[in-house]
Amino acid sequence: MALEDRYGLPLSTASDQAASAYREGVDLMLSGWTGTAEALERAIAADPDFALAHIARARVHAFYQQGDLARSKAALARELVAISGTERERSHVETLALAIEGRGPDAIAAMFKHVESWPRDAVVLSLPLGAFGLFAFSGMADHDRARHELCQSVAHRYGEDWWFLTMSGWAMTENGDVVRGRAVTERGFDLRRANAHAAHAVLHAMFEDGSIEDADHLVDDWIPTYDRAGILHGHILWHQALGALERGDATRALQIYADVLQPSATQAPPLNAITDGASLLWRLSAYGHSVPKALWVEADAAAQKLFPKSGLPFADVHMALFAAATQNCEALAARLAAIEQRLADGKLPAGPVLPAICRGLAAFADENYAACVRELDPVLAEIARIGGSHAQRELIEDAFLLALIRSGELPRARKLLDARLHRRPSLRDTRWQAAIS
């Protein structure tokens, strides 16, 4: 009898041990749990010719920006699957390899073709989902809707699968159906509590519906079960820090920063490490709280090593925050020049939105609030093009709102705040009320 993955798809290995370790590794990967790499390494050790184990291991390397290792394992997986893999496995390996190589449009096209034939291949379906998935980083302004529609198209294939409920519920939330999205995500979370992606998705729903206390309690109750080395450990506590800021508790937010987000403490993948740190420090400063200059300098130095050159738009925005906050005009000018060149060469999927955001944030840091408004105003409706989630991108809207207030455009600021409260009626946006009144 042929060995299968958890979704009933045949696996080209004769080793029960390899298949079992692969199934475990995939479930750990889909839940953002520790032990993923170790399980996949056991699968490879049990069957060195098992292509799917190699490509899954390559994907984990890619999560941590270990590009050379990821690409070499992807190349080996291609060689192995060409010898002994099925049509489904060859397509699976090729789609993941394209994503690992940074060939986003090709990977998206391959994903659609693959899912049409094998809709229950969850590893391939996971590629476009989430705030850092292929759709989010494609430059699409409507990637939230695209994620939701893709999930809906295959929902009947998954039923009450814990992973699918988690990701489809989050897609609903980000696409604006917060009540339903929270309910679906919580259903998936209840089916598998050892699931960091589920905890994370529920926190996003709570952010959108303004359930700050619920989110705080969720993190306090759940985080002790999750190892600090977990891929989302720091980011989940970043969400708790946002809740602390909603309550005006800067001390708690800084404690969380020091505990899990500061460069000397974080175990997060590079992209999470720089974006979570930069955005939390920026929010603290923008909301009127004191942030020691040394924290910015330390975080900037670490970030420059991780992202020395312009590449990923979401990273570029946060690198602009670092450069602006530390008044590193040379670094900011160099990054902006590289971004503008990529735009001119037609190699910037996010388009003119990215340089405008970077210039706007730099103007904000220089306290040139009128210039910040001028830069951000034309692109505010399309900031989703840089990727990430609503919660992450809200700092750009915050910058625009504060710039309106500080440049004296109070009627426009009130209108923007009213729109936010309409979108999230449970949110107590008290920090803005005094400034506008």
C-alpha positions in Angstrom: 0.0 0.0 0.0 1.4 3.4 -1.0 2.4 5.8 1.8 0.5 9.1 1.9 0.7 12.5 3.5 -2.0 13.6 6.0 -4.1 14.9 3.1 -4.2 11.5 1.3 -1.7 12.3 -1.4 0.8 9.5 -2.3 4.4 9.9 -1.2 7.3 8.5 -3.3 9.2 6.8 -0.5 9.3 3.2 0.6 10.2 4.2 4.2 7.5 4.2 6.8 9.9 6.2 9.0 10.5 8.8 6.4 6.8 9.2 5.6 6.0 9.5 9.3 8.7 12.1 10.0 7.6 14.0 6.8 4.0 14.1 7.9 5.1 15.3 11.4 7.4 18.0 9.9 4.7 19.3 7.6 2.2 19.6 10.4 4.8 21.4 12.5 5.6 23.7 9.6 2.0 24.5 9.0 1.5 25.3 12.6 4.6 27.4 13.0 5.9 25.0 15.7 9.3 24.2 16.9 10.8 20.9 15.8 10.0 21.3 12.1 13.6 21.2 10.8 14.4 18.3 13.0 11.5 16.2 11.8 12.3 16.9 8.2 15.9 16.0 8.8 14.8 12.7 10.2 12.7 12.1 7.1 15.8 12.8 4.9 18.0 10.6 7.0 15.5 7.7 6.7 15.3 8.2 2.9 18.0 10.5 1.4 16.2 10.3 -2.0 12.9 11.6 -0.7 12.4 14.8 -2.7 9.5 16.2 -0.8 11.4 16.1 2.4 14.3 18.1 0.8 12.0 20.8 -0.7 10.1 21.2 2.6 13.5 21.6 4.4 14.5 24.1 1.8 11.3 26.1 2.6 12.2 26.2 6.3 15.7 27.5 5.4 14.0 30.2 3.3 11.9 31.3 6.2 15.1 32.2 8.0 16.7 33.8 4.9 19.3 31.1 4.6 19.2 31.6 0.8 22.2 29.4 -0.2 21.0 26.5 1.8 17.4 26.9 0.6 18.4 27.0 -3.1 20.9 24.1 -2.9 18.2 21.9 -1.2 15.7 23.0 -3.8 18.1 22.1 -6.6 18.6 18.6 -5.1 14.9 18.1 -4.7 14.5 18.9 -8.4 17.1 16.3 -9.3 15.6 13.7 -7.1 12.0 14.2 -8.1 12.9 14.0 -11.8 14.2 10.5 -11.2 11.5 8.9 -9.0 8.7 11.4 -8.3 5.1 11.4 -9.5 3.6 14.2 -11.6 2.1 15.8 -8.5 5.4 15.7 -6.7 7.3 17.2 -9.6 4.8 20.0 -9.8 5.0 20.4 -5.9 8.8 20.6 -5.9 8.9 23.0 -8.9 6.3 25.4 -7.4 8.1 25.6 -4.1 11.5 25.9 -5.8 10.2 28.9 -7.8 9.1 30.6 -4.6 12.4 29.9 -2.9 14.3 31.4 -5.8 12.2 34.6 -5.5 10.4 34.1 -8.8 7.1 35.4 -7.5 5.0 35.7 -10.6 6.2 32.3 -11.9 5.5 30.7 -8.5 2.0 32.1 -8.4 1.2 30.8 -11.8 2.6 27.4 -10.9 0.6 27.4 -7.7 -2.7 28.1 -9.4 -2.1 25.3 -11.9 -1.0 22.9 -9.2 -4.0 23.6 -6.9 -6.4 23.1 -9.7 -5.2 19.5 -10.1 -4.3 18.8 -6.4 -6.3 21.2 -4.2 -5.5 19.2 -1.1 -1.7 19.8 -1.4 -1.6 22.1 1.7 2.1 22.9 1.4 1.6 24.4 -2.0 -1.6 26.1 -1.1 0.1 27.7 1.9 2.5 29.6 -0.4 0.2 32.5 -1.3 -1.5 32.8 2.1 -0.6 34.9 5.1 0.9 38.4 5.5 4.2 37.3 4.1 2.9 35.0 1.4 3.3 35.2 -2.4 0.1 37.2 -2.8 1.0 39.7 -0.1 4.5 40.3 -1.7 3.2 40.3 -5.2 2.5 44.1 -5.4 -1.3 43.5 -5.6 -3.4 46.1 -3.9 -6.2 43.5 -3.5 -4.2 40.6 -2.1 -6.5 40.2 0.9 -9.4 39.6 -1.4 -7.3 37.2 -3.5 -6.4 35.1 -0.5 -10.0 34.9 0.6 -11.3 33.9 -2.8 -8.6 31.2 -3.2 -9.5 29.7 0.1 -13.2 29.8 -0.7 -12.6 28.0 -4.0 -11.1 25.0 -2.2 -12.9 25.1 1.1 -15.1 22.1 0.3 -11.9 20.0 -0.1 -10.7 20.6 3.4 -13.8 20.5 5.7 -12.8 20.9 9.3 -9.1 20.7 8.8 -7.3 22.7 11.5 -4.7 24.3 9.2 -7.2 25.3 6.6 -9.7 26.8 9.0 -6.9 28.8 10.5 -5.7 30.3 7.2 -9.1 30.7 5.6 -10.4 32.4 8.7 -7.5 34.8 8.7 -8.1 35.6 5.1 -11.7 36.4 5.9 -10.6 38.7 8.7 -8.1 40.6 6.5 -10.7 40.8 3.7 -13.1 42.6 6.1 -15.4 39.8 7.3 -14.0 40.0 10.8 -16.9 38.4 12.8 -16.9 35.3 10.6 -13.2 35.3 10.2 -12.7 35.2 14.0 -15.2 32.4 14.5 -13.6 30.2 11.8 -10.1 30.9 13.0 -11.0 30.1 16.6 -12.6 26.9 15.4 -9.3 25.8 13.8 -7.4 26.9 16.9 -9.6 24.8 19.1 -8.8 21.7 17.0 -5.1 22.2 17.4 -3.9 24.5 20.2 -0.2 23.8 19.4 -0.6 26.0 16.4 1.2 29.4 16.5 -0.4 30.4 13.1 -3.8 29.9 14.7 -3.0 32.0 17.8 -1.6 34.6 15.5 -4.6 34.7 13.2 -7.0 35.0 16.2 -4.9 37.9 17.5 -5.4 39.6 14.2 -9.1 39.2 14.4 -9.0 40.6 17.9 -7.0 43.5 16.7 -9.6 44.3 14.0 -12.6 44.1 16.3 -10.9 46.0 19.2 -10.8 43.1 21.7 -7.7 44.3 23.4 -8.3 42.6 26.7 -9.2 39.3 25.0 -6.0 39.4 23.1 -4.0 40.1 26.2 -5.5 37.2 28.0 -5.0 34.9 25.0 -1.3 35.7 24.9 -0.8 35.3 28.7 -2.6 32.0 28.7 -1.1 30.5 25.6 2.5 31.8 25.2 3.9 29.6 28.0 3.1 26.6 25.8 5.2 28.0 22.9 9.0 27.8 22.9 11.0 31.0 22.5 12.6 29.6 19.5 9.2 29.3 17.7 9.0 31.3 14.5 6.2 33.5 15.7 7.1 33.7 19.4 8.3 37.3 19.3 5.7 38.4 16.8 2.8 37.2 19.0 4.2 39.2 21.9 4.5 42.1 19.5 0.8 41.9 19.2 0.5 42.1 23.0 2.8 45.2 23.0 0.3 46.8 20.5 -2.4 46.2 23.1 -0.3 47.8 25.8 0.1 50.9 23.6 -3.7 51.0 23.1 -4.0 51.3 26.9 -1.2 53.9 27.0 1.2 51.5 28.8 4.5 52.3 27.3 6.4 50.6 30.1 4.9 47.3 29.3 5.5 47.7 25.6 9.2 48.5 26.2 9.4 45.5 28.5 8.2 43.2 25.8 10.6 44.8 23.3 13.5 44.1 25.7 12.4 40.6 26.4 11.8 39.2 22.9 12.3 41.9 20.2 15.6 43.6 20.9 18.4 42.3 18.7 20.2 40.7 21.6 17.1 38.8 22.6 15.2 37.9 19.4 15.2 34.4 17.9 12.8 35.5 15.1 13.5 35.1 11.4 15.2 38.2 9.9 12.1 39.8 8.4 10.1 39.5 11.6 13.0 40.7 13.6 13.5 44.0 11.8 9.8 44.8 11.1 8.5 44.0 14.6 11.3 46.0 16.3 11.2 49.0 14.0 7.4 49.3 14.0 7.1 49.0 17.8 9.8 51.6 18.5 8.3 53.9 15.9 4.8 53.6 17.4 6.2 54.3 20.9 7.9 57.5 19.6 5.0 58.6 17.5 2.5 58.2 20.3 4.6 60.5 22.5 6.5 58.0 24.6 10.2 58.3 25.2 12.4 55.8 23.4 16.1 55.7 24.3 18.2 56.6 21.3 20.5 53.7 22.0 17.6 51.3 21.3 17.2 52.7 17.8 20.9 52.7 17.1 21.3 49.1 18.2 18.3 47.9 16.2 19.4 49.8 13.2 22.9 48.3 13.3 21.4 44.8 13.4 19.0 45.6 10.6 21.6 46.9 8.3 23.5 43.6 8.5 20.3 41.7 7.7 19.0 43.9 4.9 22.0 45.9 3.6 20.4 46.4 0.2 17.0 47.2 -1.1 14.9 44.2 -2.1 11.7 43.3 -0.4 9.3 46.3 -0.2 8.0 45.4 3.2 11.6 45.3 4.6 12.5 48.5 2.7 9.7 50.5 4.5 11.0 49.4 7.9 14.6 50.1 7.0 13.4 53.6 6.1 12.0 53.9 9.6 15.4 53.0 11.0 17.3 55.4 8.8 14.8 58.2 9.5 14.8 57.6 13.3 18.6 57.5 13.5 19.0 60.5 11.1 21.1 58.2 8.8 20.5 60.4 5.8 23.2 58.7 3.8 21.6 55.2 4.2 18.1 56.5 3.5 19.3 58.3 0.4 21.1 55.2 -0.9 18.1 53.0 -0.3 15.7 55.4 -1.9 18.0 55.7 -4.9 18.0 51.9 -5.3 14.2 51.8 -5.0 13.7 54.5 -7.6 16.1 52.7 -9.9 14.1 49.5 -9.5 10.9 51.4 -10.2 12.4 52.9 -13.4 13.6 49.5 -14.5 10.1 48.0 -14.0 11.3 45.7 -11.3 9.3 47.0 -8.3 5.9 45.2 -8.0 4.7 47.6 -5.3 5.2 50.5 -7.8 5.5 54.2 -6.8 3.7 53.4 -3.5 7.0 52.2 -1.9 9.2 55.2 -2.5 6.3 57.6 -1.5 6.0 55.8 1.8 9.7 55.9 2.5 9.8 59.6 1.7 6.7 60.3 3.8 8.2 58.5 6.8 11.4 60.3 6.4 9.5 63.6 6.4 7.6 62.6 9.5 10.9 61.9 11.3 12.2 65.3 10.3 8.9 66.8 11.7 8.1 68.1 8.2 4.4 67.0 8.6 3.1 68.9 5.6 5.6 67.0 3.4 4.6 63.7 5.0 1.0 64.5 4.1 1.9 65.3 0.5 3.9 62.1 0.1 1.4 59.7 1.7 -1.9 61.2 0.6 -1.8 60.0 -3.1 -0.8 56.4 -2.1 -2.7 55.8 1.1 -5.4 53.8 -0.6 -2.8 51.4 -2.0 -0.4 50.8 0.8 -1.5 47.1 0.8 0.9 46.8 -2.2 3.9 46.5 0.2 2.5 43.4 1.8 2.0 42.5 5.5 -1.2 42.7 7.4 -3.6 45.5 8.4 -2.1 45.6 11.8 1.4 46.0 10.4 0.5 48.6 7.8 -1.5 50.7 10.2 1.6 52.5 11.3 1.6 54.2 7.9 -2.0 55.3 8.4 -1.0 56.4 11.9 1.9 58.5 10.4 -0.5 60.2 8.0 -3.1 60.8 10.8 -0.5 62.3 13.1 0.9 64.4 10.3 -2.5 65.8 9.5 -3.0 66.7 13.2 0.5 68.3 13.6 0.2 70.3 10.4 -3.2 71.7 11.5 -5.5 69.7 9.1 -7.9 68.7 11.8 -11.1 68.3 9.7 -9.3 65.7 7.5 -7.8 64.0 10.6 -11.3 63.7 12.1 -12.7 62.3 8.9 -9.9 59.7 8.8 -10.4 58.7 12.4 -14.1 58.4 11.9 -13.5 56.0 9.0 -11.2 53.9 11.2 -13.8 53.8 14.0 -16.4 52.8 11.5 -14.2 50.0 10.3 -13.4 48.9 13.8 -16.3 50.2 16.0 -15.2 48.4 19.1 -11.8 50.1 19.0 -11.3 52.8 21.7 -8.9 55.1 19.7 -8.5 57.4 22.7 -5.0 58.4 22.0 -6.2 60.5 19.0 -9.3 62.0 20.5 -7.5 64.6 22.7 -5.3 65.6 19.9 -8.2 66.3 17.5 -10.7 67.8 20.0 
